[in-house]
Amino acid sequence: QVQLVESGGGLVQVGGSLRLSCAASGSIFSINVMGWYRQAPGKQRELVAVITFGGNTHYGDSVKGRFSISRDAAKNTVYLQMNSLKPEDTAVYYCNAVGSATAVEVWGQGTLVTVSP
């Protein structure tokens, strides 16, 4: 099994920055993609950014140019650097890990990001 522990959420003003972290433990060999999704009140969960263990990245349209995802393989940790935050970025951010060959999919518990006007 894979366990994900997120950290770094909080309250920030418009235009500010935050960095989220997601540390994976357990059967790391079973996953090869990690990423972040978010869900705002009354809305569906949406993709924020994902990174493959080969280093390829993909971003949701609403965060391109403002957010950056990276991975520290030695620490089994994925980071989401969020810059130029907007009120519409307010949401619960969930870390996700997937194994494309193993059909494993794991979600973190979520961390709240609130951007105040």
JOZI-V242215 format. One record per run of one state. SS is the DSSP state (H for helix, E for strand, L for the rest). FROM is the first residue (numbers start at 1). TO is the last residue. Records with the same first field share a line. If there is no record, write none. Layout:
SS=FROM-TO + FROM-TO
This chain:
L=1-1 + 8-9 + 14-17 + 27-27 + 31-32 + 40-45 + 53-56 + 60-60 + 64-66 + 76-76 + 83-86 + 90-90 + 100-103 + 108-110 + 117-117
E=2-7 + 10-13 + 18-26 + 33-39 + 46-52 + 57-59 + 67-72 + 77-82 + 91-99 + 104-107 + 111-116
H=28-30 + 61-63 + 73-75 + 87-89
